[in-house]
Amino acid sequence: MQKQVFFVLLLILSLSAAAMAAPQRIVSLAPSITENLFALGVGDRVVGVTSWCDYPEEAKTKTVVGDALSLNLEVLLSLEPDLVVGDSTLVQGHLETLESFGIPTFVVSPSTIAEVQHSLIELGEAVGEPKKGEELAAAMAARLAELTGSVQRSFKPRVWLEVWNDPFMTAGPGSFMHELVELAGGENIAADAGSPWPVFSEEVVIERDPQVIILTNYNLTEALNRPAWQGTSALQNGHVYEVNADLYARSTPRILDAVEGLIAILDGIEP
């Protein structure tokens, strides 16, 4: 009997220690991280976010600690976080500062959909939800396989994916958006670029004659009225689309919504 009581107490202590090990006050320094924390089921433990964190809706109720360009350390420290999660491409300097204050930090930096899946597993482990992280990653893999398997086109429409219009910035190899175009069965006209976010001249874009133009900068009216672009296949045939930039740019499970939407767009293009 005494042994049974001892083992029960030992189990309770072990579970309590595990619960205490999981961070209870988390600050997110990127919209994609905030979204993933909620997807992992720990949104109630998120105490601080950036001004760009707008999904899910509940994220807007959290204390804002600034953004990737300007972090309010005073506000962040007042939240007494036991974990700060950031994207190394945006806030590496901030994370180093926080570490000097003795605050635990965790860094994610996915650059492909496969890496997004892996980062969900890692983030799940960091916040004490390893099983949920694995489930999210597996669900992404299954959905992606289903989506890409639905692409039956025998040709690849030429796509200009416009990130910015002054200058004309697009997505090249090494970016999520480039991968999205390829997964949807399109041909990115910037596939030969030497960087993830190259700038193209107007002349080069027109010369490569995109059949589809995807806009992530909410500038549809401006794009439709460019005099020099009127002869492109995309404008001639009415294939210029304004999309939700968050779906295309954020490293979350919702990026597959962008794949699905882009497949639907490209399915309507004739050779």
C-alpha positions in Angstrom: 0.0 0.0 0.0 2.8 2.4 0.9 4.5 1.7 -2.4 1.4 2.4 -4.3 1.0 5.8 -2.5 4.6 6.6 -3.2 4.3 5.9 -6.9 1.1 7.9 -7.2 2.8 10.8 -5.4 5.8 10.4 -7.7 3.6 10.5 -10.8 1.8 13.6 -9.5 5.1 15.4 -8.9 6.4 14.4 -12.4 3.2 15.7 -14.0 3.4 18.9 -12.0 7.1 19.4 -13.0 6.2 18.9 -16.7 3.4 21.4 -16.4 5.7 23.9 -14.7 8.4 23.4 -17.4 6.0 24.5 -20.2 6.1 28.3 -20.6 3.0 30.0 -19.3 3.7 33.6 -20.4 4.7 33.8 -24.1 5.5 36.8 -26.2 5.4 36.5 -30.0 7.4 38.8 -32.2 5.9 37.9 -35.6 2.4 37.5 -37.0 3.1 33.9 -38.3 4.4 32.9 -34.9 1.3 34.3 -33.1 -0.9 32.4 -35.6 1.0 29.2 -35.0 0.9 29.5 -31.2 -2.9 29.7 -31.4 -3.0 26.8 -33.8 -1.0 24.8 -31.2 -3.7 25.6 -28.7 -1.7 27.9 -26.4 -3.2 31.2 -27.4 -4.4 31.6 -23.8 -0.7 31.6 -22.8 0.3 34.4 -25.2 0.6 37.6 -23.3 2.3 39.8 -25.9 2.3 40.3 -29.7 3.4 42.8 -32.3 1.2 45.4 -33.9 1.1 43.3 -37.0 -0.4 40.2 -35.3 -4.0 40.3 -36.5 -4.9 36.6 -36.8 -6.8 34.9 -35.2 -9.1 37.7 -34.0 -8.3 37.0 -30.4 -4.6 38.0 -31.1 -5.8 41.6 -31.4 -6.7 41.6 -27.7 -3.2 40.9 -26.5 -0.7 43.5 -25.3 1.3 45.0 -28.2 5.0 45.2 -27.6 5.9 47.0 -30.9 6.9 45.4 -34.1 10.0 43.8 -35.7 11.4 47.3 -36.5 10.7 48.9 -33.2 10.3 46.8 -30.0 9.2 48.4 -26.8 11.4 46.6 -24.3 9.8 48.3 -21.3 6.4 47.0 -22.2 7.7 43.5 -23.1 9.7 43.2 -19.8 6.6 44.3 -17.8 4.8 41.2 -19.1 7.3 39.0 -17.3 7.5 36.5 -20.2 9.0 33.1 -19.6 9.5 32.6 -23.4 9.9 35.0 -26.3 9.5 33.6 -29.8 10.9 35.4 -32.8 11.8 35.0 -36.4 15.6 35.2 -36.9 15.3 37.1 -40.1 13.5 39.9 -38.4 14.3 40.2 -34.8 17.7 38.5 -34.2 19.1 41.6 -32.5 16.0 41.9 -30.2 16.4 38.3 -29.2 20.0 38.7 -28.2 19.0 41.7 -26.1 16.3 39.7 -24.3 18.7 36.9 -23.7 21.1 39.3 -21.9 18.1 40.0 -19.5 17.9 36.3 -18.8 14.7 35.8 -20.7 14.4 32.4 -22.6 14.0 32.8 -26.3 13.1 30.5 -29.2 13.9 31.2 -32.8 12.1 30.0 -36.0 13.2 30.7 -39.5 11.4 28.5 -42.1 11.9 29.3 -45.7 10.0 26.4 -47.3 6.7 24.7 -46.6 8.5 21.6 -45.5 10.4 23.8 -43.0 7.1 25.3 -41.8 5.9 21.8 -40.9 9.2 21.1 -39.1 9.0 24.5 -37.2 5.5 23.6 -36.0 6.9 20.4 -34.4 9.8 22.4 -32.9 7.5 25.1 -31.6 5.1 22.6 -30.2 8.0 21.0 -28.2 9.1 24.5 -27.0 5.7 25.3 -25.6 4.9 21.8 -24.2 2.6 20.7 -26.9 4.7 18.2 -29.0 1.8 16.0 -30.0 -0.2 19.0 -31.3 2.8 20.2 -33.3 3.2 16.8 -34.9 -0.5 16.6 -35.7 -0.4 20.1 -37.4 2.7 19.1 -39.4 1.1 15.8 -40.5 -2.2 17.6 -41.5 -0.2 20.1 -43.6 1.7 17.3 -45.4 -1.6 15.4 -46.1 -3.4 18.5 -47.4 -0.4 19.6 -49.6 -0.2 16.1 -51.2 -4.0 16.3 -51.9 -3.7 19.8 -53.4 -0.7 19.1 -55.6 -2.2 15.8 -56.7 -5.3 17.7 -58.0 -3.1 19.7 -60.5 -3.9 18.0 -63.9 -2.8 20.8 -66.3 -0.5 19.8 -69.1 1.1 23.2 -69.3 2.4 25.8 -66.8 1.0 29.3 -67.1 3.6 32.1 -66.8 3.1 34.0 -63.6 4.3 37.4 -62.4 3.8 37.6 -58.6 4.1 41.2 -57.6 5.1 41.9 -54.0 5.6 45.6 -54.5 5.1 48.1 -57.3 7.6 50.8 -56.7 10.1 49.4 -57.6 8.7 46.2 -59.1 9.6 43.6 -56.5 8.7 39.9 -57.0 9.4 36.5 -55.5 12.4 34.5 -56.5 13.9 31.1 -55.5 14.2 30.8 -51.8 10.9 32.5 -51.0 7.6 31.0 -50.0 5.8 32.7 -52.9 8.1 31.2 -55.5 7.4 27.8 -54.0 3.6 28.5 -54.1 3.7 29.2 -57.8 5.6 26.0 -58.6 3.3 23.9 -56.3 0.3 25.3 -58.0 1.7 24.2 -61.4 2.7 27.6 -62.6 6.0 29.0 -64.1 7.4 31.9 -62.1 8.9 34.3 -64.7 11.4 35.3 -62.0 12.6 31.7 -61.5 16.0 32.6 -62.7 16.5 35.5 -60.2 19.5 35.3 -57.9 17.7 36.3 -54.7 14.4 35.6 -52.9 13.1 39.1 -53.4 14.5 40.5 -56.7 13.6 43.8 -58.3 12.7 43.6 -62.0 12.4 46.4 -64.6 9.1 47.0 -66.2 10.6 46.2 -69.6 11.8 42.7 -68.4 8.3 41.8 -67.0 6.6 42.9 -70.2 9.2 41.0 -72.4 8.5 37.8 -70.4 4.8 38.3 -71.0 3.1 36.9 -67.9 -0.2 35.1 -68.6 -1.2 35.6 -64.9 -0.5 38.5 -62.6 -0.8 38.0 -58.8 -0.8 41.1 -56.7 -0.1 41.0 -53.0 0.1 44.8 -52.5 -3.6 45.6 -52.8 -3.0 47.8 -55.9 -5.3 46.2 -58.5 -6.6 49.5 -59.9 -3.1 50.9 -60.4 -1.9 47.6 -62.1 -4.9 47.5 -64.5 -4.2 51.0 -65.7 -0.5 50.7 -66.5 -0.2 51.9 -70.2 2.9 49.8 -71.0 1.3 46.6 -69.6 -1.8 46.6 -71.7 -0.4 44.3 -74.3 0.6 41.5 -71.9 -1.3 38.3 -72.0 -2.5 38.7 -68.4 -4.2 42.1 -69.1 -5.4 41.1 -72.5 -7.3 38.1 -71.1 -8.3 39.6 -67.7 -6.1 37.4 -65.6 -4.9 39.9 -63.0 -5.8 39.0 -59.4 -5.5 40.7 -56.1 -4.9 38.2 -53.3 -4.6 38.1 -49.5 -0.9 38.8 -48.9 -1.0 37.2 -45.4 -1.8 33.8 -46.9 1.1 34.0 -49.3 3.7 35.4 -46.9 3.1 33.9 -43.5 4.8 30.6 -42.5 1.6 29.0 -41.1 -0.7 26.2 -42.1 -2.9 28.8 -43.9 -0.2 29.1 -46.6 -1.9 26.0 -48.1 -5.0 28.2 -48.6 -2.8 30.2 -50.9 -1.8 27.1 -52.8 -5.4 26.1 -53.2 -6.5 29.5 -54.4 -3.6 29.8 -56.8 -4.4 26.3 -58.3 -8.0 27.5 -58.9 -6.7 30.6 -60.6 -4.3 28.8 -62.9 -6.8 26.1 -63.7 -8.8 28.8 -65.6 -5.9 29.8 -67.9 -5.9 28.5 -71.4 -2.6 27.8 -73.3 
